[in-house]
Amino acid sequence: MNNEREIPFSEPFINEDETDAVVRVLKSKWITTGDEVRQFEVEMKAYLGGIKAAVAVCSGTAAIDVILGACGIGAGDEVITTAYSFVSPVLSMLHRGIIPVFADVEDKTFNLSVHEVEGVIESRYQMKNGLMRNRLTGRTLKAILPVHFAGQPADIDGFKRLGRTYHVHIIEDAAHAVGSRYKGQPVGASGNPVCFSFYSNKNLTTGEGGMLVWDRRGVEKQLRTWSLHGISKSNLERYQSGLPYYDVIFPGYKANMGDISAALGRVQLRKLDDITARREETAQVFNRELENIPQVQIPFIHSHNQPSRHLYPLLLATEQAHRRDDLIRFLRARDIFPSVHFIPVHHHTFFKRSGLERPYLPVTDDLFRREISLPLFPGMGGEEIARVTDAVKAFWA
Ligand SMILES: Cc1ncc(COP(=O)(O)O)c(C=O)c1O
């Protein structure tokens, strides 16, 4: 319909720096986990302000698998989380026999609400011998898993307070939030275990990949062992030590990252602040251009947060919710590819068939009907940004 290029939902910010790094690793002939991975972890720890532990893994989902295993959360335990997210953390739980329990999100930020989580805990659990037991089932609540939706940090201090009060782990799903800051501190440095994703559309990408970080002394080796079958020595350590023997000390995962991905990630990490700044600039233009359209609401950001702007979630006014798909079709007809975040976990067929109780989540259900994510990526040019905002304005004109 026109000669302009399609504006994809997302596009990686990659040039010769990344291709050179990958080729260097390929030529070295050591392409599985090795020095590049170790360096990537060291550099990420430094980027996060000198935190104590980082283990690179093959996806954000794998980071969640590893931390659930390492924290001893398993069959018959319960974890409170959000349904307004990608399904993968809930699938990780189900694979381990963990029961996900859902609490609603805040209407302004889409993030899991500390207030709602506290309500669920107070109504369902009681403390017995230092553990929170479900009054009906007797199962133990082991963790709360908030997601930093779109890269806006959730209420980390509020969740830490719940963690202390109820003796549960707080596991941060920061798939969207590498490069975000909460009260001036990088996401990843809170002292909770934090899971990053480096999937192809993420702000820092390794194609597929992720990292588990934790500002805690003494956990790194164990997390790394969990990420590689529970094997006591890595391939590189066995190669360097001269003898091929190893021992499997617990049933870990095959979750390690390889050096090809890590080489890519190291270059991306050096560019991360630039990537975040470019995304922020684009989000600011979107804000300026769209804030006066009465039918939509631009993203609300708390003043203490510096988000990574992984997504730009635009909300339609309640009375316009029925027009969301028309807007998507309108943009797609102009070669602009928006998305929707998220189809809530309990709306999926697997969940309906799982036998789990359907949660009552009015805010989640309402936000889902009204949300549309506009294309946003660091290499977006001024003309492309204008095409997106002009098209949104034209739809409502
Ligand atoms: C909120 C959230 N959590 C976890 C994941 C899983 O990350 P990965 O695709 O790297 O496994 C994603 C992926 O998009 C996500 O959006």
The ligand as an SDF file (V2000), in Angstrom:
LIG
                    3D

 16 16  0  0  0  0  0  0  0  0999 V2000
    8.0050  -11.2980   31.6330 C   0  0  0  0  0  0  0  0  0  0  0  0
    8.8000  -12.4010   30.9880 C   0  0  0  0  0  0  0  0  0  0  0  0
    9.3180  -13.3530   31.7740 N   0  0  0  0  0  0  0  0  0  0  0  0
   10.0590  -14.3550   31.2650 C   0  0  0  0  0  0  0  0  0  0  0  0
   10.2990  -14.4300   29.9180 C   0  0  0  0  0  0  0  0  0  0  0  0
   11.0910  -15.5920   29.3970 C   0  0  0  0  0  0  0  0  0  0  0  0
   12.2830  -15.2050   28.7890 O   0  0  0  0  0  0  0  0  0  0  0  0
   12.9550  -16.1640   27.6850 P   0  0  0  0  0  0  0  0  0  0  0  0
   12.1530  -16.0240   26.4300 O   0  0  0  0  0  0  0  0  0  0  0  0
   14.3420  -15.6270   27.5400 O   0  0  0  0  0  0  0  0  0  0  0  0
   12.9280  -17.5310   28.2260 O   0  0  0  0  0  0  0  0  0  0  0  0
    9.7850  -13.4670   29.0570 C   0  0  0  0  0  0  0  0  0  0  0  0
   10.0390  -13.5330   27.6200 C   0  0  0  0  0  0  0  0  0  0  0  0
    9.6370  -12.7660   26.8230 O   0  0  0  0  0  0  0  0  0  0  0  0
    9.0020  -12.4200   29.6030 C   0  0  0  0  0  0  0  0  0  0  0  0
    8.4700  -11.4630   28.8340 O   0  0  0  0  0  0  0  0  0  0  0  0
  1  2  1  0
  2  3  1  0
  2 15  2  0
  3  4  2  0
  4  5  1  0
  5  6  1  0
  5 12  2  0
  6  7  1  0
  7  8  1  0
  8  9  2  0
  8 10  1  0
  8 11  1  0
 12 13  1  0
 12 15  1  0
 13 14  2  0
 15 16  1  0
M  END
$$$$
